[in-house]
Amino acid sequence: MNNKELSYDVNYFKNLKLDGNGISSLVDGVVGHYVEMKKAIEREETIRENIKANKEIEICKIKETTKIILTYLEKSYDERKTQFENYFNRIDKALELHDVNALGILVAGVVELSKNTPFKDLVNVAQVQSDLADPNKVWEL
């Protein structure tokens, strides 16, 4: 409903007869416009409520995605830390034994592990989310 529909033509009031029919017509018009206005207000309130509800849903999605990413990074860095520790313990052992071949292989493993970053695996957040929910998932880095 636009402003033109809500406004009365000035001539309408000039020509309005103040008998029962004219007053009845005026009251019917005012009541009709009031009812339409209330419906418009209800529609707009519903739209606002939907926007607010959608906003809350999107905020929850963002917070959950953040938790998933942080959990993933925590797990992946913990595993990387363990892998590096294992490599360096084995490098120490290879040095003690003067095993040059094992030392070369282990150093190459450290270099290779250093090249990889857990961030590259975050390309598909949905996959990460389902992987994190799976207690049987084996994380390979």
C-alpha positions as CSV (number, residue, x, y, z in Angstrom):
1,M,0.0,0.0,0.0
2,N,1.5,3.3,-1.0
3,N,1.0,6.9,0.3
4,K,-1.4,7.7,-2.6
5,E,-3.7,4.9,-1.5
6,L,-3.6,6.1,2.1
7,S,-4.4,9.7,1.3
8,Y,-8.0,10.8,0.6
9,D,-8.8,13.1,-2.2
10,V,-9.7,16.5,-0.8
11,N,-12.8,16.5,-3.0
12,Y,-13.9,13.3,-1.3
13,F,-14.4,15.2,2.0
14,K,-16.0,18.2,0.3
15,N,-18.6,16.0,-1.4
16,L,-19.1,13.8,1.6
17,K,-22.7,13.9,2.9
18,L,-23.0,13.9,6.6
19,D,-25.9,11.6,6.5
20,G,-25.7,7.9,7.7
21,N,-24.3,6.6,4.4
22,G,-21.5,9.2,4.2
23,I,-20.4,8.7,7.8
24,S,-20.6,5.0,7.4
25,S,-18.5,5.2,4.2
26,L,-16.0,7.4,5.9
27,V,-15.7,5.0,8.9
28,D,-15.5,2.0,6.6
29,G,-12.6,3.7,4.7
30,V,-10.7,4.6,7.9
31,V,-11.2,1.1,9.3
32,G,-10.1,-0.5,6.0
33,H,-7.0,1.6,5.9
34,Y,-6.3,0.9,9.6
35,V,-6.6,-2.9,8.9
36,E,-4.3,-2.6,5.9
37,M,-1.8,-0.6,8.0
38,K,-1.8,-3.2,10.8
39,K,-1.2,-6.0,8.2
40,A,1.7,-4.1,6.7
41,I,3.2,-3.6,10.2
42,E,2.8,-7.3,11.0
43,R,4.5,-8.2,7.6
44,E,7.4,-5.9,8.3
45,E,7.8,-7.2,11.9
46,T,7.8,-10.7,10.6
47,I,10.5,-9.8,8.0
48,R,12.6,-8.1,10.8
49,E,12.2,-11.2,13.0
50,N,13.3,-13.5,10.1
51,I,16.3,-11.3,9.5
52,K,17.2,-11.3,13.2
53,A,16.8,-15.2,13.3
54,N,18.9,-15.6,10.2
55,K,21.6,-13.3,11.7
56,E,21.7,-15.5,14.8
57,I,22.0,-18.7,12.7
58,E,24.8,-17.2,10.7
59,I,26.7,-16.0,13.8
60,C,26.4,-19.6,15.2
61,K,27.7,-21.0,12.0
62,I,30.7,-18.7,12.1
63,K,31.4,-19.6,15.7
64,E,31.2,-23.3,15.0
65,T,33.4,-23.0,12.0
66,T,35.9,-21.1,14.1
67,K,35.9,-23.9,16.7
68,I,36.4,-26.5,14.1
69,I,39.3,-24.7,12.5
70,L,41.0,-24.1,15.8
71,T,40.5,-27.7,16.9
72,Y,41.9,-29.0,13.6
73,L,44.9,-26.8,13.9
74,E,45.5,-27.8,17.5
75,K,45.3,-31.5,16.6
76,S,47.4,-31.1,13.5
77,Y,50.1,-29.1,15.2
78,D,50.2,-31.5,18.2
79,E,50.7,-34.4,15.7
80,R,53.4,-32.4,13.8
81,K,55.2,-31.7,17.1
82,T,55.2,-35.4,17.9
83,Q,56.4,-36.2,14.4
84,F,59.3,-33.7,14.7
85,E,60.2,-35.0,18.1
86,N,60.3,-38.5,16.7
87,Y,62.5,-37.5,13.8
88,F,64.9,-35.6,16.1
89,N,65.1,-38.5,18.6
90,R,65.9,-40.8,15.7
91,I,68.5,-38.3,14.3
92,D,70.2,-38.2,17.7
93,K,70.3,-42.0,17.7
94,A,71.7,-42.1,14.1
95,L,74.4,-39.6,15.2
96,E,75.3,-41.7,18.2
97,L,75.6,-44.8,15.9
98,H,77.4,-42.8,13.2
99,D,74.8,-44.0,10.7
100,V,75.2,-41.6,7.8
101,N,72.6,-43.2,5.6
102,A,69.9,-43.2,8.3
103,L,70.9,-39.6,9.2
104,G,70.4,-38.5,5.5
105,I,67.0,-40.2,5.3
106,L,65.8,-38.7,8.6
107,V,67.0,-35.2,7.7
108,A,65.2,-35.5,4.4
109,G,62.0,-36.5,6.4
110,V,62.3,-33.4,8.6
111,V,62.7,-31.2,5.5
112,E,59.7,-32.8,3.8
113,L,57.6,-32.4,7.0
114,S,58.6,-28.8,7.2
115,K,57.4,-28.1,3.7
116,N,53.8,-29.2,4.5
117,T,51.4,-26.9,6.4
118,P,48.1,-27.9,8.0
119,F,46.5,-24.8,6.5
120,K,46.5,-26.4,3.0
121,D,44.1,-29.1,4.3
122,L,41.6,-26.5,5.4
123,V,40.4,-25.9,1.9
124,N,37.3,-28.0,2.5
125,V,36.0,-27.0,5.9
126,A,33.0,-29.3,5.6
127,Q,35.3,-32.3,5.1
128,V,37.4,-31.2,8.1
129,Q,34.2,-30.9,10.2
130,S,33.1,-34.4,9.4
131,D,36.6,-35.7,9.9
132,L,36.8,-34.1,13.4
133,A,33.5,-35.7,14.3
134,D,34.8,-39.1,13.3
135,P,36.6,-40.7,16.3
136,N,38.1,-43.3,13.9
137,K,39.7,-40.7,11.6
138,V,43.4,-41.2,11.3
139,W,45.2,-37.9,10.8
140,E,48.2,-38.2,8.4
141,L,50.5,-35.2,8.0
